[in-house]
Amino acid sequence: MNDSKSRRLRDRPSGPATLISEGCKIAGVITGAGDFLISGEVDGDCDLAGTLTLARNGLWSGTIKASNVIVAGHVEGDIVAMGKVEITSTAKITGTVTGEAIAVAEGAIVEGVMRTTGQSEPQEFVEKRERE
């Protein structure tokens, strides 16, 4: 399958993700490989080899370190991605966002600094999906 530069992280086919569902609260450090989908609440840090997706109702307090990060929920802490960061229109981030490339949808709130480690500047996009 062709993974062109315009293809969004969420649109790529991958295996099943580890799910922390709404109503679930995790406190501590999360490590592992593979994709993670967080709809609940996490109070702690992570170091993941894979894509972390924080859903619209998700809340993360702490540092997120992952290969790629998609944020639709609320983050209180820093985000460090080795690859791409996608910040959707429903996201609210308080902290530093670092990634090779950063895409920010209209309506997103980022209270902090964005740093790209790659050649490109942060990009803006319009979220065309009605539901996460």
C-alpha positions as CSV (number, residue, x, y, z in Angstrom):
1,M,0.0,0.0,0.0
2,N,1.2,3.5,-0.8
3,D,1.9,5.6,2.3
4,S,2.3,9.0,0.7
5,K,3.3,12.0,2.7
6,S,-0.3,13.3,2.5
7,R,-1.7,10.2,4.1
8,R,-2.7,10.8,7.7
9,L,-1.4,8.5,10.5
10,R,-5.0,7.5,11.5
11,D,-5.7,6.4,7.9
12,R,-2.8,3.8,7.8
13,P,-3.7,0.2,8.2
14,S,-2.1,-1.5,11.2
15,G,-2.8,-4.2,13.7
16,P,-5.1,-4.0,16.7
17,A,-4.3,-1.3,19.2
18,T,-4.0,-1.6,23.0
19,L,-7.1,0.1,24.3
20,I,-7.6,2.1,27.5
21,S,-11.3,2.7,27.4
22,E,-13.4,5.6,28.7
23,G,-14.0,5.4,32.4
24,C,-10.6,3.7,33.0
25,K,-7.9,5.5,34.9
26,I,-4.2,4.4,34.7
27,A,-1.5,5.9,37.1
28,G,2.2,5.1,36.4
29,V,4.6,4.5,33.5
30,I,3.4,2.8,30.3
31,T,6.0,1.2,28.1
32,G,5.6,-1.1,25.1
33,A,5.4,-1.6,21.4
34,G,2.5,-1.3,19.0
35,D,-0.3,1.2,18.7
36,F,-2.2,2.5,21.8
37,L,-5.7,4.1,21.8
38,I,-6.5,6.1,25.0
39,S,-10.1,7.1,25.6
40,G,-9.8,7.1,29.4
41,E,-7.4,9.0,31.8
42,V,-3.7,8.5,32.2
43,D,-1.7,10.1,35.0
44,G,2.0,9.3,34.2
45,D,4.5,9.1,31.5
46,C,5.0,6.7,28.6
47,D,7.7,5.5,26.3
48,L,6.1,3.7,23.3
49,A,7.4,2.2,20.1
50,G,4.3,2.8,18.1
51,T,1.5,5.3,17.5
52,L,-0.3,6.7,20.6
53,T,-3.8,8.1,19.9
54,L,-5.5,10.1,22.6
55,A,-9.2,10.1,21.7
56,R,-11.5,13.1,22.1
57,N,-12.6,12.1,25.7
58,G,-9.1,11.1,26.7
59,L,-7.0,13.0,29.3
60,W,-3.3,12.6,29.7
61,S,-1.3,14.2,32.6
62,G,2.4,13.6,32.1
63,T,5.0,13.2,29.3
64,I,4.1,11.3,26.1
65,K,7.0,9.8,24.3
66,A,6.1,7.7,21.2
67,S,7.0,7.0,17.6
68,N,3.9,9.0,16.4
69,V,1.2,10.8,18.4
70,I,-2.4,11.8,17.5
71,V,-4.1,14.1,19.9
72,A,-7.9,14.7,19.9
73,G,-8.2,15.0,23.7
74,H,-6.5,17.0,26.5
75,V,-2.8,16.7,27.3
76,E,-1.2,18.4,30.4
77,G,2.4,17.7,29.7
78,D,5.0,17.4,27.0
79,I,4.7,15.4,23.8
80,V,7.9,14.0,22.2
81,A,7.4,12.0,18.9
82,M,10.2,10.5,16.9
83,G,8.0,10.9,13.8
84,K,4.8,12.8,13.3
85,V,2.4,14.6,15.6
86,E,-1.2,15.2,14.5
87,I,-3.3,17.6,16.6
88,T,-7.0,17.5,15.8
89,S,-9.5,20.3,16.1
90,T,-10.8,19.0,19.5
91,A,-7.3,18.8,21.1
92,K,-6.1,21.0,24.0
93,I,-2.4,20.8,24.9
94,T,-0.6,22.5,27.7
95,G,3.1,21.8,27.2
96,T,5.8,21.5,24.6
97,V,5.1,19.5,21.4
98,T,8.2,18.0,19.6
99,G,8.1,15.9,16.5
100,E,9.7,15.4,13.1
101,A,6.6,17.0,11.6
102,I,3.6,18.6,13.3
103,A,0.1,19.0,11.8
104,V,-2.4,21.2,13.6
105,A,-6.1,21.4,12.8
106,E,-8.0,24.6,12.9
107,G,-9.7,24.9,16.3
108,A,-7.0,23.1,18.3
109,I,-5.6,24.8,21.4
110,V,-1.9,24.5,22.1
111,E,-0.6,26.5,25.1
112,G,3.1,26.0,24.8
113,V,5.9,25.6,22.3
114,M,6.0,23.5,19.1
115,R,9.3,22.3,17.9
116,T,9.9,20.4,14.7
117,T,13.0,18.2,14.5
118,G,12.6,17.7,10.7
119,Q,12.9,20.1,7.9
120,S,9.3,21.2,7.7
121,E,7.4,23.8,9.7
122,P,4.2,23.0,11.6
123,Q,1.3,22.5,9.2
124,E,-2.4,23.4,9.5
125,F,-5.2,21.2,8.3
126,V,-9.0,21.2,8.4
127,E,-10.4,18.1,10.2
128,K,-13.0,16.6,7.8
129,R,-14.2,13.8,10.1
130,E,-17.3,14.5,12.2
131,R,-16.5,11.7,14.7
132,E,-13.2,10.5,16.2
